[in-house]
Amino acid sequence: MGKLSKRKHYPNTASQSAHNGVSESDSIKQQIANIQNNNFNFVQNIDLGKLSHLELTNPELAHRITKIYEDQFEHVKFVDTAIIELEKKEQSLREAELPHQRKFAFRSQFFAVLISLAGLCTAILSMYYGYPWLGGTAITIPIGVVAVNLLGIKNKNQK
């Protein structure tokens, strides 16, 4: 019982913030935001005053904490460098593919126009020779394909 009574009491931050006019949910939201900032941006706030005080009381622990921060900084530098190198490589690949993409885009558009004109010609010739059902089918297929593309209907496997 003596150890429990001599232990330092650290106030609860949520109850302390409730006394300061900030609701408990706002305090929790702020804590979550701080955790997310630390996780996403690798931002570690080092309180130099507390670290120097820790240096006086427990130098080995202070050096270990400093080493952890240094290692984390080196890791972040390594990851950032790797990401930049990867982005450079991807950009050069995109630039190398650009002429091919233009060529195939032109070919696909040309082929689409060619198929549409062939369907239209087939429809006209079918009507001329007395086969209106064949002409209707020949013109309906390209119109149906265009309608499906304009409506954005996709296959289940297509992303």
Beta strands, then each sheet from edge to edge (+ up, - down):
end
